[in-house]
Structure formats: C-alpha cells, structure tokens
Amino acid sequence: MASKKQAVRVAVLDVRQITVSGDGLVEAEIGLELEGSTNLDLRLAPVVLAKLEAMLAKASVEQAKHQPVH
C-alpha cells in the first residue's frame, strides 16, 4: 500500500509569470507570488501542463453552469 504524501498549503497572492514553448516540447514554468518572503517557481513537463490545462478547462465548464448569463 502506498503511503499518503503530506501536502503543503500556502496562499498564492499572484501569478508572476508563465512561460510555455510554442511547440509544447519544453517544460513550462509558472512563477507564483506566495504569502511571506518566498515565491514559488514551478517547472512542468509538457504532459503535466496538458493535464493541468484539461483539469482547469473541466473546472471552468462546471463553474460556468452556476454563473448567470447576462
């Protein structure tokens, strides 16, 4: 049985920068501004970025179901 990994929860104040390659072959980088004196720079393999994009798109569709149309 796999052990459960601990999760670190931090408040993200802002997205500082996002860098992706046009061809999708190079790691993407996302820079986040965190609470306190440390920022976070994430490096994501193309397959991880694609998974994140798909999850965000699905969440956006679900959220749109609860938003009024004007």
N, C-alpha and C positions, 0 to 999 in steps of 0.2 A: 504494500500500500504506500502510495506517495505521500510524503509529508506536506502539510499545508505551509506555504510560504507566508511570511509576515508581509503585510502591506504598510507602506509609509503614506500617510495622508498629509498633504500640505495644501495651503490655499494658493492658487495661482492668481496673481493680480493682473497680468497682462501677457499677451503673446508678443515677444520682442522681435522675432524674425522667423521666417520659414524659407528654406532653400530646398528645391527639388530639381532634378535634372529633367530636361525636355524629353530624353529618350527612356526614362524610367529604369535605367540600368545602374545608377549610382545611388548610394544611400542618401536619404533625405535628412535634413537637420531642422529641428524645431527648437527655438530658444524661448524659454518661459521665464517671466519675472515672478519670483516667489516672495511670500512674506518673509521678513527678516533680511539677513545680509547675503543670502545665497541665491543665485539664479540656477536654472537647470537647462542644459543643452542636451537634447535627445538626438540620437542617430538611429534612423530606422531603415532597415533593409527594404528594398522595393516591395517585397511580398508583405511585410508588416505594414507599410504605408497603404498598400491596396486594401488590406484587411481593415485598417483604421478608417479609411475613406468609406468602405462599404458599411461599416457599423454606424458611422456618423450619418450617412445617407438614410439608412433604415430608421435611425432615431429621429431624423428630420421629418420623414414621412409620418411617423407616429405622432410627433408633436403637432404637425400641420392638421391632423384630424381634430385636434382640440382647440384650434385657433379660429376665431370668427373670420369670415370672408367679408371684406368691405367693398 
